[in-house]
Amino acid sequence: MALINVENVSFSYDKKIKALKSVSLSVERGEYIAVIGHNGSGKSTLAKLLNGLMIADDGEIIVDGLSVREKKNLFEIRKRVGVVFQNPDNQIVASIVEDDVAFGPENLGIPRKEIGERIDFALNAVGMTEFRKSSPMRLSGGQKQRIAIAGVLALMPKVLVLDESTAMLDPKGRQEVLSVVKKLNKEKGVTVIAITHYMEEIVDADKVIVLDGGEIKMAGTPEEIFARRKELKDIGLEVPLSSFIAQKLIDLGVPVENVLTEDGLVEALCKL
């Protein structure tokens, strides 16, 4: 059984224009799912529906066997599905890093000894142990977002949802956060749903969902999605430059692989 099942879900903010229209998808345990689309495509709406921050107008969302529609399940669902939003300043609540990471477990009534263990685990997982006594306000944007992720990890969720969590970061900060997320997925088995509009962030995903106008327009591996370059362009999305260059070379008869990353392109060209 899938960890998350989204079945024919629709949602509208004003009962007129639907933000999501009959969306169905499933997420398996340990998967890394990327959800992409331009602004207004329904990405953030989907993120908020997954842990009951909002409830769908129609359809059903089942998380680890629990229906999001049932109010009695919301506490357990929110322990299982942790969401990291775009602006880390909106999620940081304490003046000391370790206190901020402890905030969630404390509110769950976790014993003090276990809270300490969870702080250690979460800060180590995001590579921020040395900053545990620091003020979050003195950290860089990428470091703040890693602390926001640590705060969610301290709740021991089964699913980590990143709702455009790198949108406000510079390239270095984005790379810091993505590196942490990939490590959590591969080494800790955390299921990841990464919502983004940066196409280069989806190359390591197991599956990519493309939203447009509240509907799923495409779904497949990164390779399958990038191969549909014209369809992506029609809905306002572009493939990463490295993939674009590789495809152009292939079209010209140059025997290179259809790679997805800059490093992959360099390696492919060196083999010629």
C-alpha positions in Angstrom: 0.0 0.0 0.0 1.3 3.5 -0.9 2.3 5.8 1.9 0.2 8.6 0.4 -2.8 8.2 -2.0 -4.4 11.3 -3.5 -7.6 10.3 -5.3 -9.5 12.7 -7.6 -8.8 15.7 -5.4 -10.2 19.1 -6.2 -10.0 22.4 -4.3 -11.0 26.0 -4.9 -10.4 29.1 -2.8 -13.4 31.1 -4.0 -15.7 28.3 -5.2 -15.3 29.6 -8.8 -11.8 29.0 -10.0 -10.4 25.6 -9.0 -6.8 25.5 -7.8 -6.8 21.7 -8.2 -8.9 19.7 -10.6 -9.4 15.9 -10.0 -5.7 15.3 -9.1 -4.7 11.7 -8.4 -1.3 10.5 -7.5 0.4 8.0 -5.2 3.7 8.2 -3.2 5.5 5.1 -2.1 7.6 4.8 1.0 11.2 6.1 0.5 10.4 7.8 -2.9 11.7 11.2 -3.9 8.8 12.9 -5.8 9.3 16.3 -7.5 6.2 18.5 -8.3 6.8 21.2 -10.8 4.8 24.0 -12.4 4.7 27.7 -12.9 3.1 30.1 -10.4 -0.6 29.4 -10.0 -0.4 25.8 -11.1 -1.6 24.4 -7.8 1.7 23.2 -6.3 1.5 24.9 -2.9 -2.2 24.1 -2.7 -1.3 20.4 -3.0 1.3 20.8 -0.3 -1.2 22.3 2.2 -3.7 19.5 1.5 -1.3 16.7 2.2 -1.2 17.3 5.9 -4.6 18.8 6.5 -3.7 22.5 6.6 -6.5 22.7 4.1 -9.2 20.1 3.3 -10.1 19.2 -0.3 -13.6 20.1 -1.7 -13.8 16.8 -3.4 -11.8 13.5 -3.4 -9.8 11.8 -0.8 -6.3 11.9 0.6 -5.0 8.9 2.6 -1.8 9.2 4.5 -0.4 6.0 6.0 -3.9 4.6 6.1 -5.4 7.7 7.7 -8.0 9.9 5.9 -7.1 13.6 6.0 -10.8 14.4 5.8 -11.3 13.0 9.4 -10.5 15.6 12.0 -9.6 13.0 14.5 -6.7 11.9 12.3 -5.1 15.3 11.7 -2.8 15.2 14.8 -1.3 11.9 13.7 -1.1 12.9 10.0 0.8 16.1 10.9 3.3 14.0 12.9 3.8 11.9 9.8 3.9 14.7 7.2 6.2 17.6 7.9 6.1 20.7 5.7 9.0 23.1 5.2 7.8 26.4 3.6 9.4 29.0 1.4 10.5 31.5 4.0 12.5 29.9 6.9 11.9 33.1 9.1 8.2 32.1 9.2 9.1 28.8 10.8 11.8 29.8 13.2 10.3 30.5 16.7 13.2 30.6 19.1 16.2 32.7 19.7 18.6 29.8 20.0 18.9 27.0 17.3 18.6 24.0 19.6 15.5 25.6 21.3 13.9 26.1 17.9 14.5 22.4 17.0 13.1 21.3 20.3 9.9 23.3 19.9 7.9 20.7 18.0 8.8 17.7 20.2 8.1 19.8 23.3 4.6 20.5 22.0 4.1 16.8 21.4 4.9 16.1 25.1 8.0 14.1 24.3 10.2 13.2 27.4 13.1 15.6 27.9 15.7 12.9 27.3 14.2 11.9 24.0 13.9 15.6 23.0 17.7 15.9 23.5 18.3 12.8 21.3 16.0 14.2 18.6 17.8 17.6 18.6 21.1 15.8 18.2 19.7 13.6 15.4 18.1 16.5 13.5 21.0 18.9 13.7 23.4 16.2 12.7 21.2 15.2 9.7 21.3 18.7 8.3 24.9 19.4 9.2 24.2 22.1 11.7 25.4 20.6 15.0 28.1 23.3 15.5 25.4 26.0 15.4 23.2 24.6 18.1 23.9 27.5 20.5 23.8 30.1 17.8 21.0 32.7 17.1 19.1 31.7 13.9 19.0 35.4 13.0 22.8 35.4 12.5 22.7 32.5 10.0 22.6 32.7 6.2 19.4 31.9 4.3 20.6 28.4 3.5 21.5 27.7 7.1 18.2 29.0 8.3 16.4 26.7 5.9 18.4 23.8 7.2 17.4 24.7 10.7 13.7 24.8 9.5 14.2 21.3 8.1 15.8 20.2 11.4 12.8 21.4 13.3 10.5 19.3 11.1 12.9 16.3 11.3 12.8 16.4 15.1 9.1 15.4 14.8 10.3 12.2 13.1 8.0 12.5 10.1 7.7 9.8 7.5 7.3 12.4 4.8 9.1 15.7 4.2 7.3 18.1 2.0 9.3 21.0 0.7 7.0 23.8 -0.5 9.3 25.8 -2.7 11.8 25.8 0.2 14.7 27.0 -2.0 12.8 29.8 -3.7 14.3 32.6 -1.6 17.8 31.2 -1.5 20.9 32.0 -3.7 22.4 29.2 -5.7 24.8 28.2 -2.9 21.9 28.1 -0.3 19.8 26.1 -2.7 22.6 23.6 -3.1 23.1 23.3 0.7 19.4 22.5 1.2 19.1 20.1 -1.7 22.2 18.2 -0.6 20.7 17.7 2.9 17.3 16.6 1.4 19.0 14.0 -0.9 21.0 12.6 2.0 17.9 12.3 4.2 16.1 10.4 1.4 19.0 8.1 0.5 20.5 7.4 3.9 17.5 7.8 6.3 14.8 6.6 4.0 12.7 9.8 4.4 10.0 10.1 1.8 10.4 13.5 0.0 7.9 15.5 -1.9 9.8 18.5 -3.3 7.7 21.3 -4.8 9.7 23.6 -7.0 9.8 25.7 -10.1 13.5 25.2 -10.6 13.9 22.5 -13.2 17.5 21.7 -12.3 16.3 20.6 -8.8 14.3 17.6 -10.2 17.1 15.6 -11.9 17.5 13.2 -8.9 13.8 12.6 -8.3 12.4 9.1 -8.7 9.2 10.6 -10.3 8.2 14.0 -11.5 4.7 15.4 -11.5 4.0 18.4 -13.8 1.0 20.6 -12.7 -0.6 23.2 -14.9 -3.9 25.0 -14.3 -4.6 22.7 -11.3 -4.2 19.5 -13.4 -1.5 16.9 -13.8 -0.2 17.3 -17.4 2.7 14.9 -17.2 4.2 12.3 -14.9 7.3 10.2 -15.3 11.0 10.0 -14.6 13.1 13.2 -15.1 14.4 11.7 -18.4 10.9 11.1 -19.6 9.8 14.6 -18.6 12.7 16.4 -20.1 12.3 14.5 -23.4 8.9 16.3 -23.8 10.6 19.7 -24.2 8.0 21.2 -26.5 5.1 20.3 -24.2 7.0 21.8 -21.3 7.6 25.0 -23.2 4.0 25.2 -24.1 3.1 25.5 -20.4 5.9 27.9 -19.6 8.6 25.5 -18.4 12.1 25.0 -19.7 14.4 22.0 -19.4 17.8 22.6 -17.7 20.4 24.2 -20.0 22.6 21.1 -19.9 19.7 18.9 -21.1 18.8 21.4 -23.8 22.4 21.5 -25.1 22.7 17.7 -25.0 19.5 17.4 -27.0 20.6 20.0 -29.6 23.9 18.1 -30.1 22.0 14.9 -30.5 19.7 16.6 -33.1 22.9 17.7 -35.0 24.2 14.1 -35.0 26.7 14.4 -32.2 26.8 11.0 -30.4 26.3 12.3 -26.8 24.0 10.9 -24.1 20.9 12.9 -23.3 22.2 14.0 -19.9 20.4 16.0 -17.2 23.2 17.8 -15.4 26.2 20.1 -16.2 28.6 17.5 -14.8 27.0 14.8 -16.9 27.3 17.0 -20.0 31.0 17.6 -19.4 31.6 13.9 -18.9 29.6 13.0 -22.0 31.6 15.6 -24.1 34.9 14.3 -22.7 34.0 10.8 -24.0 33.8 12.0 -27.7 
